[in-house]
Amino acid sequence: MPNKSVLLVGYSMARGGAAIALRRVCEVSGRAIDIKVAVSDENPSKTNFLLRLIEQVLLKLEYDRNPTKHSLNLFSNRSLVDSIKSKDYDFLNLHWINNCSLSLFCLFDLPYRTVITLHDEWFYCATEHVSKLDHSFEFKRGYPLFSKRRIGLPMAYFIWKVKLRLTEKRPDLIYTVPSEWMKARALDSVTLRNCDVRVLPNPVDTEHFRPRTLSNGSRFFNFECRGFRIVFGGSGGMSDPLKGWGLFYDALNILATKLRGKAKVVVLVFGCSDLPIVDDQSVVEVINFNYIDDSEELAELYSQGDIFVTTSMVESFGLVAAEASACGTPVVCFDNSGLVDIVQDGIGGFLVPAFDTSQLADKLEYCISLGPKAMSEMGLAGRKHILKKFSYEVFLRKYLELFGIN
């Protein structure tokens, strides 16, 4: 049988977590099928810039007190529409299509059984990319025309109704999500509850992200002499409230009080240019490596940690946690969202009750007390879990199954 081809469509292959996932899908699936890619930010135009500006103005007409990104998807990038209409492929897979990449109205004419990969909650919410964390859960009940939670024109209601009509008219579409948590959310939503939703985790390069012994030439070499090593970080930095950086620093201050006169901790941070100061720096030393774009250095940094900590409040998957675990570093995180798929509590790391900084500090103190041998064994167990669930080989098999390719 001749090679089948898949057209991957999205906003970018360079910026954001969805872009990283898209690049890896290309890398992995390209081993078995022909891959064609069409992304919006490679074909910018003055018209597209103007349309994005118009959408931003329209978004200002409604305010919902949700600090996450919002999108309307009223307009399309012409080059993406032309790529889809060309039919020069066997299968179509849409990824993150916001920032005026593809209009919602274009989706009504997608080829039969197009696969739509969700990287956040936007598709089953209204205009917001992440549902509010205050348990309002409008995506489960439906968005009213007017709501006390929103001020201004009912843009959310309008967009939600278009999505609802789309899923009613196109029951053939397939939706993939990267975690069991997100699948449950999607199937609880009014929009996708009757749709074909499948779990397709993001692929993790377990050959690249593996336990590493560092040489004297690495800038992360020999931090163990300065205390117990915690690696912390991720994309977005302090500017993204959902990454929970403030929660982590609250926990560090509690930990510093607990450890005074007993132990020292060095925290190796990446992904942020400006950090708050821990109260007692004689107990908890914070070293900031700013933004790390080189994946080789990132794998070395993960491997340098005794544990990796993420305090993200919402993750559709949790790529940095998966990468750290692949490097044999135990992961400590909150027991919420897609991270629960990655961390097996008490096996490859620890889950802490969501957003409880006091219990997070207690768990960090407990990790220190376990000693290096126990933590090393836990790290290896975590890597085995990543190999079993999220390796390139596992992803490729599941990806081909989506299109019925043997």
Secondary structure, DSSP 8 states (H G I E B T S, - for coil): ----EEEEEES-SSSSHHHHHHHHHHHHHTTTSEEEEEEGGGS--HHHHHHHHHHHHHHTTEE-S--S-B-------HHHHHHHHT--SSEEEE---TTTTS-GGGGGG--TT-EEE-SSSGGGSSSBSS--TTS--HHHH---SS-TT-EES-HHHHHHHHHHHHHHH-TT-EEEESSHHHHHHHHHSTTTTTSEEEE----B-TTTSS-----TTSTTTT-GGGSEEEEEE-SSGGG-GGG-HHHHHHHHHHHHHHHTTT--EEEEEES-S-----S-TTTEEEEE------HHHHHHHHHH-SEEE---S--SS-HHHHHHHHTT--EEEES-TTHHHH--BTTTEEEE-TT-HHHHHHHHHHHHHH-HHHHHHHHHHHHHHHHHHHBHHHHHHHHHHHTT--
